[in-house]
C-alpha cells in the first residue's frame, strides 16, 4: 500500500513537470535567425553538467565523463565552475589561492590559456576553481555582460578542444547561468529516486528562459541516472516514467553505486585511472561513447577508433593544445574486452 501511494505521488510529480519537456520539440527553424549569436558555431562542443539539487553526482559525472573522453584520444577540457572546487581536488590539485582559476576568468583578470593545468591523462586539461568564486555572484551583479563572462573566456579555447565539460554548482545562480549561456548542451545527472525529481521542473524552466533570451541553441544533451540500483523496484519505476517523458534524451547508460567510484576522488584520480575495471569506470566510458555517437560531428576520431581505445604514450591529437602545453604524465594501456586499463602516471601536481 505504501509503495503504491509513493508511486502515485511520483507519477503526479512527473506530470507536473512534463509540460516543460516540450522545449525539446521546438524546431530549429525558430532559432535560425539567432544562430549567428550562438556559441555552437565554434569547433568544440561545450557540455554543462548541471542540476540544482545537490548530491546527485554532478562532479563525479563531470570528472569521469571528461576523463573518458580523454581516454578515447579526444582532447578535452574540464572547467570547475563550483566554488567548492571538488572537480579540482578530485583530479589531485590542492587548494591554492594564488593559482589562476575560473574566478579570474569570470572577473576578466586572466585568459583561458593562463588557467590551463595538465593532468595525469594525456589529453585532459583542467581549469581549476577556488572558494573565492562564490564572490563572483555578488561582484558580477552590476558588471557588463555578466551572463556572458564564461562564454567569452572559453571562446578562444573552443577550437583546441573537442569537448569542454563545465562542472556547475548545485544552484541556479549566476555561476550556473554563465555555464548554461556558454554551453551547447546540458547533461542532467539525477538519482533514480522520488525526491531527486524535485527541482527538475525549475531547471527545465531556466533552460527555456535562457534559450529565449541568451542562448537560443542550448540543448539537453541527456538525463543520466546516477547511483542507480537496478534491483530496486522504485528505481525501475523511476526509469520507466522518465523514459516515457524524456524519450531518447534519457541516456541508455546508467551509473551504479560503486565503492571504487566513491574512493577515487580521495586519491585525486578519475575512476578509470584509480580502478579502470570497476563498474563505475566502465559506466562512464559507456556514457562517453554514447554521447560521442549522438554527436559525431563534434569529434574528429582516428581511423577505427572507439571510446575505449586509450592513447598510446606520447600520442597527441592534431586539434589540442600545442606541444609546449602537453601534459607532464602519460599513461600506459593494455587491451581488455570491456575496459582498457590505465596505469597511473607520475606527475608533479604543484602549481
N, C-alpha and C positions, 0 to 999 in steps of 0.2 A: 504493500500500500504506500509506504513511504517513497519507494523508488518511482512508482507511477506518478505520485504527486510532484516529486522532484523533476521528473521528465516533462510533466505538464508545464511547469513554470519555465523550464528550459526552452521548450518549443515556443512558448509565448514570447520569451525574450528574443528568440531568433526572428520571429515575425516582426517584432518591433523595429529591428534594425535592417531587415531585409530590403526595405524600401530604398535604403542608401546604396544598395548594390547596383542600382540602375545606372550609376555613374560609369560603370564599366561598359555599358552598352551604348554610350554616346558615340556617335560616328566621328571618324577622323575629319570628315569634311567640316564639321562645326568649328574645328580649331585650325583649319588650313590657313586662314588669314593671319593667325598669330604664330605660325610655325617658325618664322624667321627669328622670333624672340626667344625661342626655346633653346635650352642648353643641349638638346638632342642632336643639334647639327654637328657637334664635335665627334671625334672618333670613339673615345672611351665611353663606356656605359656606367652611369653612376646609380648605385642602389643604396637607398637609405633603409636601414633595419630599424623599424620603429613600432612602438606600441606604448601607449601612455601608461599601461599597467606595468608595475614593476614585478620582477621575479618570474618572468615568462621565458627567459633565455635569450634576450636580445644580444647581450655582449658575447655570450658563448656562441651564438649563431654568427655574429659579425666576425669574430676571430677565426672560427673554424671554416666558415664559408670562404673567407679571404685566403686562408691557408690552403684550402682545397683548390681554389682557382690557381694559386701559385704552383702547387704541386702538379698541376696539369700543364705546366710550362706557359702559363698566361701571366703576363706582367700585371700585378695587382697592387693597389694602394689601399690601405686601411686607415681611415681618418677617425680618430677618437673625438667625438663631439660631446662627450659626457663629462661633467666636472668631477665625477667620481674616479675617472681615469682607470677604470677596470680593464679596458682593452689594452691600455698602455702597460699596466703591470702584468696583464695576462700573457704578454709577449716577452716578459723578462726585464722590462725597463723600470728602474727605481724612480721614485718621485724626485724631480729636480726643478725647482722654481726658476733656475737660470736657463733652462733649456727652452728653445723656441717651440711653441706649442700651438694648438688650434686657437687658443685665446689670442695670440699675437696675429694670427691670420684674420680673425674676425675684427680686430681693432685696427687692421691695416698697418701694423707695426713690423710685419715680416712677410716674405713671399713663401709660396709653397715649396720652392727649391730649398730655402733656408731651413725649413722644418722637417725635411725628409730624413728618416732614420732607416738603416738597413736592419734586417732581421736574420734569423737562422735560415729561413727558406730563401733560396737564391733569388726568386722572383716575387718576393713580398716585401713591400716597403710600408712604413708607418709614419703618420703624422700624430704625435702624442698629444695628450691633454694634460691639464693641471687644474687643481681646485680653484685657481683664480678665474677659470672660465665661468664660474657661477656669477661673477660680477658683470659679465657681458650682458646679461639680461637687463641690468639697470643702466649700464653705460651706453648701450645702443638705443635706448628708448627714443632719444631725440636726434639720433645720428641719421645722416643722409643714406639712402639705400640700405637701411638696416636689415631688410629681409634678403638682400642680395649679396651680403658680405661673403658667405661661404661659396656661392656660385662664382663670384669674381675671383676669389682666392685660388680655387682649384681649376678654374678655366684654363690657365696656361699648361696644366698638367694632363689634361684630358687626352691629348694626342700621344702621350708617353705611356699610358696605362690602358689596358683593355677593359679592366674593371676597377672601379673605385667604390669601396664599401664604406658607408658612413654609419658609425655606431651612435645612435641617438639616445638622449637621456629619457628616463621614464616620466615624461611630462610633455604636454602640448604647449611649450613655452617658446620664447624667441629663438632658442638654440635649435629646437626641433623644427621650427618654421624655416630657419635658414637651411637646414639639411634638406627639407622637402622641396624648397624652392630650387636648390642646387641639383636635385636628383632627377633622373629619368624615370625611376620606378621605386615603389615601396615594397619591401618584403616584411610581412607581419608575422612574427612568431607568436604563438599562443598555446596555452596548455589545453589539453583535452578535458577540461573541467567546466562546470557550470559558471563559477564566478569569473573565470577568465574571459567570458564573453562580455562582461560589463566593460564599457568604455569603447568597444569596437564601433558602436554607432557614432560616438563623438569623433573618433579618428577618421572614419569614412566621411563624416560631415566636414571635417577640417580639410581632407584631401579635395573634396568637391569645391570648397571655397578657394583653396589655393589654385586649383585648375581655372576657376572663373576669373581670378584677379592677377595671379602672379606667375603661374607655370602651367599653361594650358595643356601641355603634352605629358603631364605627370600621369603615370600608370600604376596599377597594382601589379607588382611582379608576381606575387603569390602570397598565400597564407600557409605557413608551415606549422604543424603540430609538434610541440616540443614536450619533453618529459612524458612521453606517451607510453601508457601501459595498455597494450592491446588485449590483455586478459580481462580488463575491467569492462563490465557491460556499459557503464556510463560513458566511458571513453569511446566505445564503439558507437553509441548513440550520438555523441557529440560529432564524431567524424561523419556519420551518415547525414545528420542535419546540415552540417557545414558544406558537405558535398552537394546537397540539394540546392543550396543558395549561392555558393561561390562557384560551383561548377568546375571548370578547368583551372580556375585560379587557386583552388586548393591543391597544394603540392602532393604528388603521389608519395614522396619520401616523407617519413615521419622520423623524429629523433627520440629514441627511447631514453628512459632514465638509465644512467650509466656512471658507475663509480669512477672509472678512469677518465671520463669526460669531466667530471667534477674535480678530480685531483689535478688535472693538467695545469690550470691557472696558477696554482700554488707553486708550481715548478717553473713558471714563466714560459710555458710552451703551449703550442697548439696541440690538440689531441692527436693529430696524425704524426707529430714528432714525438710526443710523450709515449704513446702506445698506438701505433698505426693499425694494429689488428683488433682494436677494441670496437665494440658495436657503435659507440658514439662517433669515432673517427670514420668508420665505414659509412655511417648515415650521412655525414656532411659531405663526404666525397660523392655519394649518390645525389645529394641535393645540388651540389655544384654542377654535376653532369646534367641534371635535369634543367637547370637554369641556362646552361650553355646551349643545350639543344633547343630550348624555347627561343633563344635569341642568337642564332648562328651568325648573324651579320655583325654582332658586337665583338666577335672573336676572330682572329686570324690564325687558325690552327695549323700545326705542322702536318705533313702528309701522314695518314694513318694514325693520327693522334687521338687518344681518348683521355677522358678526365682523370683516369687512374694511372696514367703514364707520367712518371716523375722525371724531372730534369736531370740530365747527366751532369756530373761535376764540371763546373766551369761553363756550361752551355747557357746562352742568353738568347732572348728574342730580339728581332730586328726593331721592335717598336719601343722597348722600355728605355729607362734612363741610360745615360752614357756610361762608358766603361769606367770612368773615374768615379761613378756613383754606385757601382755594383756592390752587392752585399759582401761582407767580410767572409762569412762562412759559406760552405757548400754542403750539400747533402749527398749521401750515398743511397743507392737503391738496389733492390733485387726483386725479381719477378715473384708475383703471387697471384693465384687465380682470382682472389676477391679484392684485396687491398695491397698496395705496394708499400713496403716498409721503408721508413727514412731513419737513418742513424742520426741522432742529434749532432749538429755541428758545433765546433768550439768557436766562440767569438767573444770579443771584448764588448760588453754591454755598456761600458762607461760612455757618457755623453757630455 
